[in-house]
Amino acid sequence: MTKHNGTNDVALMGIPLDTHSSYLQGPAFGPARIREALINGAANLTAEDGTDLGTETRWKDSGDLEVFEMRGAAAIDKIYEGTKERLDNGLRLLSLGGDHSVANPVIQAHADHYEGLNVLHIDAHPDLYDTQDIGHFGHGCPFARLMETGKVKRLVQVGIRTLNKHQREQAERFGVEITDMRSWHSDWTVKFDGPVYMSLDLDALDPAFAPGVSHFEPGGLSTREVLGLINRFEGRLIGADIVELNPHRDPYGMTAMVAAKFVKDIAARLLRTA
């Protein structure tokens, strides 16, 4: 992977930020660990559909945004501007967090770039809090901030298993479509009309498959089920993020390898629609 911007290229963008985490720091080191897992020699760069990122000339790395240890509106604004610049240069982005707060400005930039944007959010948590002790930009708030803009056509959440009263009320307020784990079945899918952005929090997976996260939420998805979600939904994928890898809690780099696996399949899907 080389650092380069070009029309219709698909590129990684690292967002090393975890100052909006409510419980543990560590996700700021996620982008580096996922990149290491991609090229560590234990696996090749081929996605399951046969796309080889090692030989694909449209697959790039646009580097990291310089947001480490930033916080609040200054961090959000810098992430928005960095995302917008890359989108304006013709890139399709696969962003690596970082805590989930980074999704708010990244998706807002996509919503400004793609009219009628839909969002598929895969997570254990709905992240619809109005605020947290760490403020309105906490990693439990990004989808509340996003839906307040009125720029997202449709928000579909799957994998949820922590929906409390406040967030249920928020979901009703914003018209969020939620499939929680009690209602999940292995052939679940969804159809979108228009461009789709995917936001994937690694704690959507059961901790047995992805222990390297800050918030363990038993009863989640398997790696294979998430791969099915990535490849099965109907709609035109135009961007995505993978967030909340915490290397401090990741034995033997297991979760980083899961994230790298998702990178390959998401990148392959983005390349098919570039």
Backbone torsions as a table, in degrees:
resi	resn	phi	psi	omega
1	MET	NA	133.6	179.0
2	THR	-118.2	155.5	178.1
3	LYS	-83.6	114.8	-173.4
4	HIS	-165.9	145.5	174.6
5	ASN	-114.0	129.8	178.1
6	GLY	-155.2	150.0	-177.4
7	THR	-58.8	129.5	178.1
8	ASN	69.7	8.3	169.1
9	ASP	-71.0	155.5	173.0
10	VAL	-111.6	128.6	-171.0
11	ALA	-134.2	145.6	167.7
12	LEU	-75.0	148.1	170.1
13	MET	-139.7	117.9	178.6
14	GLY	-86.0	141.3	177.8
15	ILE	-130.1	84.3	-173.9
16	PRO	-80.4	76.6	-175.6
17	LEU	-135.0	131.0	173.5
18	ASP	-142.8	19.3	-179.4
19	THR	-73.8	-8.7	177.3
20	HIS	-102.6	14.2	177.5
21	SER	-78.8	138.8	-175.5
22	SER	-89.8	-12.5	-171.0
23	TYR	-127.6	-58.5	-176.7
24	LEU	-132.8	145.0	167.9
25	GLN	-86.7	163.4	-179.4
26	GLY	141.5	-36.4	-178.6
27	PRO	-61.3	-17.9	176.4
28	ALA	-61.5	-22.6	179.0
29	PHE	-90.2	0.8	-178.0
30	GLY	-61.0	-48.4	-177.6
31	PRO	-55.9	-43.0	-179.7
32	ALA	-64.8	-41.1	-178.3
33	ARG	-68.5	-36.4	178.6
34	ILE	-68.2	-42.0	176.8
35	ARG	-60.8	-42.0	177.9
36	GLU	-60.1	-42.6	-179.4
37	ALA	-64.5	-33.6	179.8
38	LEU	-63.8	-33.5	-171.6
39	ILE	-120.3	19.0	-173.2
40	ASN	-79.7	-2.6	177.1
41	GLY	90.4	-10.8	179.4
42	ALA	-76.7	-20.0	178.5
43	ALA	-147.6	163.9	177.3
44	ASN	-93.5	-174.9	-174.7
45	LEU	-101.5	24.8	-177.6
46	THR	-96.4	127.5	174.9
47	ALA	-75.9	169.5	-175.8
48	GLU	-69.1	-18.9	176.9
49	ASP	-86.7	2.2	178.9
50	GLY	98.0	-6.6	177.5
51	THR	-65.0	124.2	-179.4
52	ASP	-102.7	104.8	-179.4
53	LEU	-67.1	-20.0	179.1
54	GLY	-70.1	-23.0	-179.4
55	THR	-117.0	-5.0	-177.6
56	GLU	-77.9	112.5	-174.8
57	THR	-71.4	-17.5	179.1
58	ARG	-87.2	-2.0	-179.5
59	TRP	-93.5	120.3	-172.3
60	LYS	-129.7	175.2	170.3
61	ASP	-130.3	116.4	-177.4
62	SER	-91.7	9.0	175.1
63	GLY	83.1	-174.9	-179.0
64	ASP	-100.1	146.0	167.4
65	LEU	-75.4	144.3	-177.2
66	GLU	-89.2	78.4	-177.0
67	VAL	-125.0	4.3	-178.3
68	PHE	-55.4	126.6	179.6
69	GLU	73.3	0.7	171.6
70	MET	-74.6	164.8	178.4
71	ARG	-155.9	165.8	173.9
72	GLY	67.0	-155.4	-174.4
73	ALA	-60.6	-32.6	-179.7
74	ALA	-62.9	-42.1	178.1
75	ALA	-67.1	-44.7	-179.3
76	ILE	-60.0	-44.4	-178.9
77	ASP	-65.0	-39.3	-178.9
78	LYS	-68.3	-37.9	177.5
79	ILE	-65.8	-42.9	178.1
80	TYR	-58.2	-48.4	-176.3
81	GLU	-66.3	-40.0	178.1
82	GLY	-64.7	-38.2	177.1
83	THR	-67.8	-46.2	-178.7
84	LYS	-59.8	-41.7	-179.6
85	GLU	-59.8	-43.5	-179.1
86	ARG	-69.5	-40.5	177.3
87	LEU	-63.3	-40.3	178.7
88	ASP	-65.0	-24.9	177.4
89	ASN	-85.6	4.2	174.0
90	GLY	92.8	8.8	-178.9
91	LEU	-82.5	148.1	162.9
92	ARG	-100.4	130.9	-168.3
93	LEU	-109.3	137.3	165.6
94	LEU	-117.0	105.0	-173.3
95	SER	-93.2	142.6	179.4
96	LEU	-116.1	115.4	175.3
97	GLY	-87.3	174.2	14.7
98	GLY	79.6	156.2	174.7
99	ASP	-76.7	172.0	-170.1
100	HIS	-74.4	-8.5	176.4
101	SER	-60.6	-25.3	-177.4
102	VAL	-66.0	-21.4	-178.2
103	ALA	-65.7	-31.7	-178.0
104	ASN	-57.4	-59.7	-179.1
105	PRO	-68.7	-32.4	179.4
106	VAL	-64.1	-46.5	-178.6
107	ILE	-71.1	-34.8	176.7
108	GLN	-60.4	-40.5	177.8
109	ALA	-63.9	-39.5	176.9
110	HIS	-66.4	-39.4	179.5
111	ALA	-64.2	-33.1	176.5
112	ASP	-73.3	-24.4	-177.1
113	HIS	-91.3	-33.2	-176.6
114	TYR	-119.8	110.5	-179.7
115	GLU	-66.8	140.4	177.4
116	GLY	71.9	38.1	-175.4
117	LEU	-70.4	134.3	170.4
118	ASN	-103.3	152.8	178.4
119	VAL	-128.6	127.9	170.6
120	LEU	-105.0	116.6	-174.0
121	HIS	-114.7	116.6	-178.9
122	ILE	-108.6	117.3	-168.1
123	ASP	-168.4	155.7	168.4
124	ALA	-76.4	-23.9	-172.6
125	HIS	-120.0	141.8	178.8
126	PRO	-75.2	-18.4	177.2
127	ASP	53.2	45.9	-177.8
128	LEU	-114.0	14.2	178.8
129	TYR	-59.3	141.2	174.3
130	ASP	-68.0	-38.8	175.6
131	THR	-158.5	165.8	175.2
132	GLN	-132.1	174.7	177.6
133	ASP	-57.6	-29.8	179.8
134	ILE	-87.3	2.7	173.2
135	GLY	112.6	-176.2	-175.3
136	HIS	-72.9	-14.6	-179.7
137	PHE	-102.9	15.3	178.5
138	GLY	-59.5	158.5	-175.8
139	HIS	-72.3	-3.3	171.5
140	GLY	-96.0	6.2	-173.9
141	CYS	-118.3	-6.0	-166.9
142	PRO	-60.5	-32.0	-176.6
143	PHE	-83.3	-19.8	168.2
144	ALA	-68.1	-47.4	178.6
145	ARG	-60.3	-40.5	-178.0
146	LEU	-65.7	-47.0	-176.0
147	MET	-70.7	-24.6	176.3
148	GLU	-63.3	-24.1	-177.9
149	THR	-72.7	-23.8	-176.3
150	GLY	73.2	11.4	-175.6
151	LYS	-92.7	-11.9	-177.9
152	VAL	-96.8	127.5	-178.3
153	LYS	-69.5	-41.1	-173.0
154	ARG	-156.5	132.0	175.3
155	LEU	-118.2	118.4	178.3
156	VAL	-114.9	125.5	-179.1
157	GLN	-116.1	137.7	179.8
158	VAL	-138.9	146.1	-178.8
159	GLY	97.4	-2.3	-173.1
160	ILE	-65.3	135.8	176.3
161	ARG	-149.3	25.6	179.0
162	THR	-138.9	34.1	-172.2
163	LEU	-80.7	105.7	178.4
164	ASN	-92.3	-179.4	-174.0
165	LYS	-60.2	-47.1	-177.9
166	HIS	-60.4	-46.9	-176.9
167	GLN	-72.0	-28.5	173.5
168	ARG	-64.3	-42.2	177.7
169	GLU	-64.5	-39.4	177.2
170	GLN	-63.5	-41.9	178.9
171	ALA	-61.3	-42.4	177.8
172	GLU	-65.4	-40.3	179.4
173	ARG	-59.6	-42.2	-174.2
174	PHE	-96.0	-2.2	-179.5
175	GLY	69.9	35.1	-179.3
176	VAL	-77.6	136.7	177.8
177	GLU	-95.8	117.0	-174.2
178	ILE	-119.2	128.4	167.3
179	THR	-110.3	106.4	179.9
180	ASP	-84.3	172.8	-173.9
181	MET	-67.6	-23.0	175.9
182	ARG	-66.0	-28.4	-178.0
183	SER	-99.7	-2.7	-175.8
184	TRP	-69.5	141.7	168.6
185	HIS	-140.0	154.8	-165.8
186	SER	-65.8	-20.3	178.3
187	ASP	-102.4	17.8	178.0
188	TRP	-59.3	139.3	174.9
189	THR	-152.2	175.6	-178.5
190	VAL	-148.3	149.3	178.8
191	LYS	-116.8	131.6	180.0
192	PHE	-115.7	146.0	172.8
193	ASP	-106.4	107.1	-178.8
194	GLY	110.5	-176.1	-176.0
195	PRO	-66.3	148.0	-176.3
196	VAL	-127.4	133.0	170.8
197	TYR	-110.7	135.4	179.5
198	MET	-112.0	127.9	176.0
199	SER	-116.3	116.7	-173.1
200	LEU	-116.7	109.0	173.7
201	ASP	-90.2	126.5	-175.4
202	LEU	-64.9	-17.9	177.2
203	ASP	-78.7	1.4	167.9
204	ALA	-61.8	-30.6	178.7
205	LEU	-76.5	151.1	171.3
206	ASP	-61.1	142.4	-179.7
207	PRO	-56.4	-21.6	176.4
208	ALA	-62.3	-28.2	-178.8
209	PHE	-98.9	-26.7	-176.2
210	ALA	-144.1	77.9	-178.2
211	PRO	-76.2	-13.1	-174.6
212	GLY	-86.6	58.3	177.9
213	VAL	-133.1	162.5	-177.6
214	SER	-76.8	-30.5	-174.4
215	HIS	-120.2	104.5	176.5
216	PHE	-75.0	124.5	177.7
217	GLU	-130.1	92.7	-179.3
218	PRO	-59.5	157.1	177.1
219	GLY	88.7	25.8	-174.7
220	GLY	-99.7	-164.4	-176.8
221	LEU	-77.9	157.8	172.5
222	SER	-91.6	165.9	175.6
223	THR	-57.9	-45.0	-179.7
224	ARG	-63.7	-37.2	179.1
225	GLU	-66.8	-38.2	177.3
226	VAL	-67.6	-40.4	175.4
227	LEU	-58.9	-39.1	176.3
228	GLY	-62.2	-42.1	177.4
229	LEU	-61.8	-43.9	-179.1
230	ILE	-58.0	-41.4	-171.2
231	ASN	-96.9	-15.5	-170.0
232	ARG	-100.2	-26.3	-175.4
233	PHE	-64.5	151.4	-178.8
234	GLU	-97.0	126.6	-179.2
235	GLY	150.8	167.6	-177.0
236	ARG	-95.5	104.5	-179.7
237	LEU	-74.0	126.2	-178.1
238	ILE	-119.9	-6.7	179.4
239	GLY	-177.0	162.0	-177.6
240	ALA	-161.5	162.9	169.7
241	ASP	-138.1	154.6	171.2
242	ILE	-125.6	123.0	-171.1
243	VAL	-133.3	167.7	169.4
244	GLU	74.4	19.7	166.2
245	LEU	-67.8	127.4	175.3
246	ASN	-116.1	97.7	-176.7
247	PRO	-59.2	-24.4	179.2
248	HIS	-64.3	-20.1	-177.3
249	ARG	-116.2	19.8	-171.8
250	ASP	-110.2	95.0	-178.1
251	PRO	-63.9	126.0	176.4
252	TYR	59.7	18.9	-179.4
253	GLY	68.2	24.4	-176.7
254	MET	-60.8	-46.8	-175.9
255	THR	-72.8	-32.4	175.0
256	ALA	-61.2	-37.7	177.6
257	MET	-68.7	-36.7	174.7
258	VAL	-62.2	-45.6	179.0
259	ALA	-61.2	-41.2	178.8
260	ALA	-62.8	-38.0	175.9
261	LYS	-60.0	-44.4	178.5
262	PHE	-65.3	-38.6	177.7
263	VAL	-54.9	-46.5	-176.1
264	LYS	-63.4	-43.9	-178.0
265	ASP	-74.0	-36.5	176.9
266	ILE	-67.2	-43.7	178.7
267	ALA	-60.3	-41.0	179.4
268	ALA	-61.5	-42.1	178.7
269	ARG	-66.3	-41.4	177.0
270	LEU	-62.0	-39.1	179.4
271	LEU	-66.9	-32.0	179.4
272	ARG	-68.4	-23.9	-178.4
273	THR	-108.9	4.4	-179.2
274	ALA	-75.5	NA	NA
